[in-house]
């Protein structure tokens, strides 16, 4: 697709890129290495919840780079930014848990503020934790600019004495340790083996559940949420999402056109199943 045919007459980025009065705004874009041609293209926000708080988020920045390549290949101009995440797996069991649900609202608010403040025309959002997935999708529906959601992918299972284990086995091992069924050494062995890669908690907890919702309501590309975080095949979905966002801009397809009552009922059915 040739994005040069997309008129900025009705796009948000016209407020920061078009006309003599926007010369100061454009000067900041030139300062970051953009060309006049890139400034004239639609500006696509590529938002990720990357941080070093948990394996759920650690691969998101790398995946975002592939999204940006997809946007650029379709003649859009990607603009990357990050927001916070509070990870339930580490926040639970102490005072930090009071921060978890609130983080969903902070994520939605911060993405919305960045998109509105910088007048980006579309959004590709990457998330991996329980509250960051709904937070990112809430921002998309609030903003109602062309949007695609990307799940960072699930963690791989660990291997312990010939069987697969996940973080759930670690919680169970804590209980066994508390009653003396296993000792310190075995608990250490389990905790060091359970989470061997980047990705979200390896079970049908909130992150993987919300990932199925993302596909069911139509904000994520079909099948894109199933590939585990370490799999290189995720890059195909990331690149395709970057390309497809330009098609959504051209056709003016927005989240509220997709996230209908019927779509939400479909998501509820999927979760129940």
PyMOL commands that set and color helices and strands:
alter all, ss='L'
color gray80, all
select helices_A, chain A and resi 3-5+14-17+20-31+36-40+60-73+88-91+95-118+130-143+167-178+184-193+206-216+234-251+255-258+261-272
alter helices_A, ss='H'
color red, helices_A
select strands_A, chain A and resi 43-48+77-82+122-127+146-151+158-160+163-165
alter strands_A, ss='S'
color yellow, strands_A
deselect
rebuild
show_as cartoon
